[in-house]
Amino acid sequence: WNGKEFEGRNLTVNEARPMEERPRRNFNDSRGGFNKDKRSW
């Protein structure tokens, strides 16, 4: 996991907050890009 090594220091303090909000944001960004590409197609 990229966040594990990058935010490994704050992972113990905010393990549920940054871990759950970071991957969730990435998923939304990835989904929007995929939908945009499909829509244009």
RAMOWO-V493149 format. One record per backbone hydrogen bond with DSSP energy under -1.0 kcal/mol. CO is the residue of the C=O (numbers start at 1). NH is the residue of the N-H. E is the energy in kcal/mol with one decimal. If there is no record, write none. Layout:
co: (CO & CO)
nh: (NH & NH)
e: (E & E)
//
This chain:
co: (1 & 2 & 3 & 7 & 10 & 16 & 17 & 18 & 19 & 21 & 22 & 23 & 24 & 25 & 26 & 27 & 28 & 29 & 30 & 31 & 32 & 33 & 34 & 35 & 36 & 37)
nh: (5 & 6 & 7 & 11 & 14 & 20 & 21 & 22 & 23 & 25 & 26 & 27 & 28 & 29 & 30 & 31 & 32 & 33 & 34 & 35 & 36 & 37 & 38 & 39 & 40 & 41)
e: (-1.2 & -2.5 & -2.8 & -1.0 & -2.7 & -1.1 & -2.5 & -2.5 & -1.4 & -1.6 & -2.0 & -2.3 & -2.1 & -2.4 & -2.6 & -2.6 & -2.5 & -2.1 & -2.2 & -2.9 & -2.6 & -2.3 & -2.3 & -2.7 & -2.3 & -1.7)
//
